[in-house]
Amino acid sequence: MVIDLNADLGEGFGVWRLGDDEALLDVVTSANIACGFHAGDPLTIRRTCAAAVDRGVTIGAQVSYRDLVGFGRREMDVEPEELCAEVLYQLGAVDGIARAMGGAVSYVKPHGALYNRICRDPEQAEAVVAAVADYDRALPVLTLSGSVVHEIAAREGVTTVVEAFADRAYTGAGTLLSRRFPDAVLHDPGTVAARAVRMATERLVDAVDGTRVTVDARSICVHGDTPDAVALARAVREGLIAAGVTLKAFA
């Protein structure tokens, strides 16, 4: 049993700081670094990339809709050509800084509303996949099981990797429960760790309607923007290791 543990990092902006990137980088195996469209700025990206390289943590580009005010979590309608160009722009920015720090972007993970949109919208998914293919076809895209991205990426020769979310509630359809609902994000370290272990060892998670959803994931995510993110990530890491799971980046 081999699992990657990823978290969203570099989500500060200017003097505003969000989360404890340094502490999380001591826990995770992959870092989804904000590219400046939903969060992050050049200095934050540089510092986060440098810290990831120092710790041997794999760097991913967390591309997003251009939505700083809404933290990339607002649904947006962007023309496919424009979306492709914006994703390409973000990839180039973070990969350039990562390389200057001695690393490189090794995968792509869309953020927030874009992540959820391309799970079900073929047109938007095609735009994101086209940007990845234009930049580096070898970069895998991290997405949910059952996402339309899998088929579209396969046609373009782009690899996809399935991830699951230890700290998010699931619907019976296998999608993430909208953050509009109060129980969409889980905060208890014990509960989150137990869910992660079950995801890794049994490939299952309990949905909010009581059904069991299959999550055949290679990577498990813990969000970095919640106040208890470090405690959650540590609990997940310790729980997985205790269950005999090997933690290793997928990229």
C-alpha positions in Angstrom: 0.0 0.0 0.0 1.6 3.2 -1.2 -0.1 6.6 -0.8 0.9 10.2 -1.6 -0.1 12.8 1.0 -0.7 16.2 -0.6 -1.8 19.7 0.7 -2.5 23.1 -0.8 0.3 25.5 0.1 1.7 28.9 -0.8 -1.8 30.4 -0.4 -0.8 33.7 1.3 -0.8 37.0 -0.6 1.4 39.9 0.2 1.4 40.6 3.9 -1.6 38.2 4.3 -0.5 34.7 5.5 -2.7 31.6 5.3 -1.8 28.3 6.9 1.6 27.1 8.2 3.4 26.1 5.0 6.7 25.2 6.8 5.0 22.8 9.2 2.9 21.2 6.5 6.0 20.6 4.3 7.4 18.5 7.1 4.4 16.2 6.9 3.3 15.9 3.3 5.0 14.2 0.3 3.5 16.6 -2.4 2.8 20.3 -2.3 0.1 21.9 -4.5 1.5 25.4 -4.8 -0.8 28.3 -5.6 0.1 30.0 -8.9 -1.1 33.6 -8.1 -4.6 33.4 -9.6 -6.6 32.3 -6.5 -3.7 33.0 -4.0 0.0 33.3 -3.9 2.4 36.0 -5.2 5.9 35.8 -6.6 7.7 36.0 -3.2 5.3 33.5 -1.6 5.7 31.1 -4.5 9.5 31.4 -4.3 9.6 30.8 -0.6 7.3 27.8 -0.8 9.2 26.2 -3.7 12.5 26.7 -1.9 11.1 25.1 1.3 9.7 22.2 -0.7 13.0 21.6 -2.4 14.9 21.7 0.9 12.6 19.0 2.3 12.4 16.8 -0.8 8.7 17.4 -1.2 7.3 17.1 -4.8 6.0 20.3 -6.3 2.7 20.6 -8.1 1.1 23.7 -9.8 -2.3 24.4 -8.3 -3.9 26.3 -11.2 -7.1 28.2 -10.7 -9.7 30.6 -12.2 -8.5 34.2 -11.9 -10.4 34.9 -8.7 -8.3 36.3 -5.8 -11.3 37.8 -4.1 -13.2 34.6 -4.0 -10.1 32.4 -3.4 -10.8 30.5 -6.6 -14.0 29.0 -5.2 -16.5 30.9 -7.2 -18.0 29.3 -10.4 -16.8 31.2 -13.5 -17.5 30.9 -17.2 -14.3 31.4 -19.0 -13.9 30.9 -22.8 -11.9 27.7 -23.5 -9.1 29.5 -25.3 -8.7 32.0 -22.5 -8.8 29.3 -19.8 -6.1 27.3 -21.7 -3.9 30.4 -21.9 -4.4 31.2 -18.2 -3.6 27.7 -17.1 -0.5 27.7 -19.3 0.6 31.1 -17.8 0.3 29.7 -14.3 2.2 26.6 -15.1 5.1 28.6 -16.6 5.2 31.0 -13.7 5.5 28.3 -10.9 7.7 26.0 -12.9 10.1 28.8 -13.7 10.4 29.7 -10.0 10.6 26.1 -8.9 13.5 25.5 -11.4 15.3 28.6 -10.1 15.1 27.0 -6.6 16.5 23.7 -7.8 13.2 21.9 -8.3 10.5 21.7 -11.0 6.7 21.3 -11.3 6.0 17.6 -11.4 2.2 17.6 -11.7 -0.9 19.8 -12.0 -3.8 20.1 -9.6 -6.7 22.5 -10.4 -8.1 24.4 -7.4 -11.5 25.0 -6.0 -14.2 25.8 -8.5 -12.0 24.9 -11.5 -11.3 21.5 -9.9 -15.0 20.7 -9.5 -16.0 22.2 -12.9 -13.6 20.1 -14.9 -14.8 16.9 -13.2 -18.2 17.4 -15.0 -17.6 19.9 -17.9 -15.9 18.5 -20.9 -15.3 21.9 -22.5 -13.5 23.3 -19.5 -11.7 20.0 -18.9 -10.4 20.1 -22.5 -9.0 23.6 -22.0 -7.1 22.6 -18.9 -5.8 19.4 -20.5 -4.8 21.3 -23.7 -2.7 23.7 -21.5 -0.9 20.8 -19.8 -0.3 19.1 -23.1 1.1 22.4 -24.6 3.4 22.9 -21.7 4.6 19.3 -20.9 2.5 16.3 -21.8 4.4 14.3 -19.2 2.8 16.2 -16.3 0.1 14.2 -14.6 -3.2 15.9 -13.6 -4.6 15.2 -10.1 -8.4 14.8 -10.1 -11.3 12.9 -8.6 -12.3 9.4 -9.5 -15.1 9.4 -12.2 -14.0 12.8 -13.5 -14.5 13.5 -17.2 -10.9 14.7 -17.2 -9.7 11.1 -17.2 -11.1 10.3 -20.7 -10.2 13.6 -22.2 -6.6 13.5 -20.9 -6.2 9.9 -22.2 -7.0 11.1 -25.7 -4.3 13.8 -25.4 -1.7 11.5 -24.0 -1.8 13.2 -20.6 -1.7 11.0 -17.5 -4.3 11.4 -14.7 -3.9 10.4 -11.1 -6.9 9.8 -8.7 -7.0 11.6 -5.4 -9.3 11.4 -2.4 -10.0 14.0 0.3 -9.6 13.0 3.9 -11.1 16.2 5.3 -14.0 16.7 2.9 -17.5 15.2 3.0 -18.6 13.1 0.0 -22.0 12.8 -1.7 -23.3 9.4 -2.7 -22.3 10.1 -6.3 -18.7 10.3 -5.3 -18.4 14.1 -5.6 -17.4 16.5 -2.9 -20.2 18.0 -0.8 -20.5 21.7 -1.6 -18.9 24.1 0.9 -22.2 25.8 1.2 -23.2 23.0 3.6 -21.9 23.3 7.2 -20.5 19.8 7.4 -18.6 19.9 4.1 -15.2 20.3 5.8 -14.2 17.9 8.6 -12.1 19.2 11.5 -11.6 16.3 14.0 -8.1 14.8 13.6 -9.2 11.4 14.7 -12.1 11.3 12.3 -10.0 12.6 9.4 -7.2 10.1 10.1 -9.5 7.2 10.3 -11.1 8.2 6.9 -7.7 8.4 5.3 -6.7 5.0 6.6 -9.9 3.5 5.2 -9.4 5.2 1.9 -5.9 3.8 1.6 -6.5 0.3 2.9 -10.1 -0.5 1.9 -10.6 2.1 -0.9 -13.9 3.2 0.7 -15.4 6.3 2.2 -18.8 6.9 3.9 -20.9 9.4 2.0 -23.2 11.9 3.8 -26.3 9.8 2.7 -24.9 6.7 4.4 -23.8 4.9 1.3 -20.2 3.7 0.7 -18.2 5.2 -2.1 -15.2 3.6 -3.8 -12.2 5.8 -3.8 -9.3 4.0 -5.6 -6.9 6.8 -5.0 -3.1 7.1 -5.3 -3.0 10.4 -3.4 -4.9 11.8 -0.3 -5.4 15.5 0.2 -5.6 17.5 3.4 -6.5 21.2 2.8 -3.9 23.7 4.0 -6.2 26.6 4.6 -8.2 25.3 7.6 -7.1 26.5 11.0 -6.3 22.9 12.1 -4.6 21.8 8.9 -1.2 20.9 10.6 -2.9 18.8 13.3 -5.0 17.1 10.7 -2.1 16.4 8.3 0.0 15.0 11.2 -2.8 12.7 12.3 -3.3 11.4 8.8 0.4 10.8 8.3 0.7 9.0 11.7 -2.5 7.0 11.0 -1.4 5.8 7.6 2.1 4.8 8.8 0.6 2.9 11.7 -1.7 1.0 9.3 1.4 -0.1 7.3 0.9 2.4 4.4 4.1 3.7 2.7 4.0 7.4 2.1 5.5 8.3 -1.3 4.9 11.0 -3.9 3.2 9.8 -7.1 5.2 12.1 -9.3 
